[in-house]
Amino acid sequence: MDKDTVILFTRNGMGEAPAELQTALAVKFLTLLDENRQLPGKIVFYTDGVKLICHGSPAIDILKKIESQGVELVICHTCLNFFGLLDQVAVGVVGGMGDIIEALRMAKKVISV
């Protein structure tokens, strides 16, 4: 695990593509990070990215597995509230913008996907 790395998810998936492909790419990305033992210290979710951690997301199982290995999943409270998803969080810790800023400040490497 690379404790000094933070990955940012700002979309409900990865890239510019149909929604189903974006989500499938995110699941594949997370699965390969796990399989190759290249996990970051934290994964941060904000804007549309918060949808990845909500009930019904195809990413839930892999995110739970990653979290169980010590990766901190930080989710933006303001974004969840904006989308009406505060009661839909399936994994991770709901935090504020201060938590996100602290995660970024402490990171030696930030990867935005």
C-alpha positions in Angstrom: 0.0 0.0 0.0 1.2 3.5 -0.9 0.0 5.5 2.1 1.3 8.8 0.5 -0.9 8.5 -2.5 -4.5 9.8 -2.8 -6.8 9.0 -5.7 -9.6 11.4 -6.6 -12.9 10.3 -8.1 -14.8 13.3 -9.3 -17.1 11.4 -11.7 -19.4 8.5 -11.4 -16.8 6.4 -13.3 -13.9 7.2 -15.5 -13.4 9.2 -18.7 -15.8 10.7 -21.2 -18.1 7.9 -22.4 -21.5 6.5 -21.9 -22.3 6.1 -18.1 -22.2 2.3 -18.1 -18.7 2.3 -19.6 -17.5 5.0 -17.2 -18.6 2.9 -14.2 -17.3 -0.3 -15.7 -13.9 1.4 -16.2 -13.8 2.6 -12.5 -14.6 -0.9 -11.3 -11.9 -2.4 -13.4 -9.4 0.2 -12.3 -10.1 -0.4 -8.6 -10.1 -4.2 -9.1 -6.6 -4.0 -10.8 -5.3 -1.8 -8.0 -6.3 -4.4 -5.5 -5.1 -7.4 -7.5 -1.7 -5.8 -8.2 -1.4 -4.6 -4.6 -1.0 -1.0 -5.7 -3.5 0.5 -3.2 -3.4 4.1 -2.2 -3.6 5.4 1.3 -6.9 7.2 0.6 -9.5 7.5 -2.1 -11.5 10.7 -2.1 -15.0 11.0 -3.7 -16.6 14.4 -4.6 -19.0 15.9 -7.1 -20.5 13.0 -9.1 -17.8 10.7 -7.7 -19.9 10.3 -4.5 -22.4 8.1 -6.5 -19.8 5.4 -6.7 -20.0 4.7 -2.9 -23.8 4.7 -2.7 -26.1 1.6 -2.5 -26.7 0.2 -6.0 -23.3 1.2 -7.4 -21.4 -1.7 -9.1 -18.3 -0.5 -7.4 -19.5 -1.2 -3.8 -18.0 -4.7 -3.5 -14.5 -3.8 -4.6 -14.6 -0.6 -2.5 -15.6 -2.6 0.6 -12.7 -5.0 -0.1 -10.3 -2.1 -0.6 -11.5 -0.4 2.6 -11.1 -3.6 4.6 -7.4 -3.6 3.6 -6.9 -0.2 5.3 -7.6 2.3 2.5 -9.5 5.3 3.8 -12.5 6.2 1.6 -13.4 9.9 2.2 -16.7 11.1 0.8 -17.8 14.7 0.5 -20.8 15.5 2.7 -21.8 18.6 0.7 -21.9 16.6 -2.5 -23.9 13.8 -0.9 -26.4 16.4 0.5 -26.6 18.1 -2.9 -27.6 14.9 -4.6 -29.9 13.8 -1.8 -27.7 10.7 -1.1 -26.7 11.1 2.5 -28.8 8.1 3.5 -27.4 6.0 0.6 -23.7 5.7 1.6 -22.7 2.0 1.5 -19.0 2.3 2.3 -16.4 4.9 3.5 -16.5 7.8 5.8 -18.5 11.0 5.2 -16.3 14.0 5.7 -16.2 17.7 4.8 -14.1 19.8 2.5 -11.6 20.2 5.4 -11.0 16.4 5.3 -10.5 16.5 1.6 -8.0 19.4 1.8 -6.1 17.6 4.6 -5.9 14.4 2.5 -4.6 16.4 -0.5 -2.1 18.4 1.7 -0.6 15.3 3.3 -0.3 13.4 0.0 3.0 13.1 -1.8 1.1 12.1 -4.9 -2.5 12.8 -6.1 -4.0 10.9 -9.0 -7.3 12.2 -10.5 -9.2 9.7 -12.5 
